[in-house]
Amino acid sequence: MSCCVPDVINIGVLGAEGRMGAAIILALKSQPEARLSVAITSPRSNNIGIDAGVAVGISECDVNLTADIQTGLDICDVMIDFSSPEAAIDAALGMHETRCRSLITGTTGYTETEEAALLAASGSITLLKSGNFSLGVNLLEALVETASSKLGPDWDIEILDMHHRHKVDAPSGTAIMLGQAAAKGRNVELSKTQILSRRGPRVAREEGQIGFAALRGGGIIGDHEVRLASELEMITLGHSAFDRSVFAEGAIRAAIWAASQPGGLYSMRDVLGV
């Protein structure tokens, strides 16, 4: 445990102009334990130098947008990342010899090589990675793992996620997180059992598969279902998010928690003690 955690945690936001970045900036305005100290955006943004709150459509926050990740790491205690795999990896690797030693990342869409590069940094920093920062989703993850471990391989597992039309990765990071929980419950590797598509004339389901389906449309924030079905019955475990602030509040809670933790790899289940 750290012996010098400040009374108010200085938070950096990487991906400040995105949907989640804006939600975190707004949530920090009413958070007594943490404050925004740096807001990092893409080098291609036309808003660099503009107040971050104004740029994302909320009131002024007295922190201007910057594209300089390295300088930003020296003026925050914890960095919250909802950007791109490349930017997240740059931040993790750039933390060495800077003030910031904790990265909270909700970025998804990593290739296997990119994810390996990110995880390699967790030995020297505090890295908390989650496909979803909702408290409800993380409790759902625990339930899925338990259900999967108690039911035999003759129970089929299918995972459905639906998000807004602008989401670019499919399945979602949350769906993958739930799939990993199901695989862990069965003591198997998700990569060897997952089925991401059943397109084609010969797609009969094989025992032990963990299937995924992704729907995109409208402004849906996030709906997830895990269905466990036998020949005679079905269990449906699900979660619906009604407001993006649920993820922002969870990410800030994770940042405050991570500020006092030693280096290593963590998840939201560590924060919740689940």
Secondary structure, 3 states (H helix, E strand, C coil): CCCCCCCCEEEEEECCCCHHHHHHHHHHCCCCCEEEEEEECCCCCCCCCCEHHHHCCCCCCCCEEECCHHHHCCCCCEEEECCCHHHHHHHHHHCCCCCCCEEEECCCCCCHHHHHHHHHHHHCCEEEECCCCCHHHHHHHHHHHHHHHHCCCCCEEEEEEEECCCCCCCCCHHHHHHHHHHHHHHCCCHHHHEECCCCCCCCCCCCCCEEEEEEECCCCCEEEEEEEECCCCEEEEEEEECCCHHHHHHHHHHHHHHCCCCCEEECHHHHHCC
